[in-house]
């Protein structure tokens, strides 16, 4: 365990809600969107309707309301999008956060007290859409959390330095026309060193860079315990 992982792990012994507290954590089910899942192999998961239909089937199967997962998952769904590859660039398909798939408008909560570091509508194809980054201090440790695919209203009234308490509503999930054509979900990522990024940070990386990003973006479960 790195020192940040240890700090995150020690923060709470109890699971932490990151979506509407009215949704019991017993109604969360794991979702596998990796290339190893043969069920999604021939599906066009970049199509939000196809993706939502698959998620709905997983929710029904698990008698659940939220599907989640994806940390360090290698995914096929970015292959068709030029945002994640270029002519000479290796494809970025290792997912660095955890996604929580739930209906448009679902409340997103700050899982830990923090201040707004930056926010932005990353509105190019394949990107996060409306995004908020919080900065947190735990003891001597500073780190950041990123919330992507939010609604436009989530950015209303925000300012750098605005404080959010643990459990306070940070925003709501955006619809596919705002979240840049994904089935509605929260992309949640923890970042140790955000460099000069503002309202943005890579959410996927190449296999070649997996080592660096995995250590800079620890597993969110250390904090959330879901
Ligand atoms: Zn994601």
Boltz pocket constraint, residues with backbone or C-beta under 6 A from the ligand:
constraints:
  - pocket:
      binder: B
      contacts: [[A, 70], [A, 95], [A, 97], [A, 98], [A, 99], [A, 186], [A, 187], [A, 188], [A, 203]]
      max_distance: 6.0
